[in-house]
Amino acid sequence: MTNLPRKSGLPREVFKWLHSLNLTFPIHNIRRDFSNGYLTAEILSRYFPAEVEMHMFYTGISTSTKLTNWS
């Protein structure tokens, strides 16, 4: 069983689904880990590979990285 982040407010089923995707980075803190948009893009690229190209996204914590990824 995976270690599920506590007090995130997300159902256990969502964490199981996220873990089943074998994402590039493990999820420890849902808000922080998804804040730069990289993991969101990675999930979308699996379902919509023609529309989302991962080489256009960056892993970083700076405000400029986050803005670039989300735009």
Secondary structure, 3 states (H helix, E strand, C coil): CCCCCCCCCCCHHHHHHHHHCCCCCCCCCHHHHHCCCHHHHHHHHHHCCCCCCHHHCCCCCCHHHHHHHHC
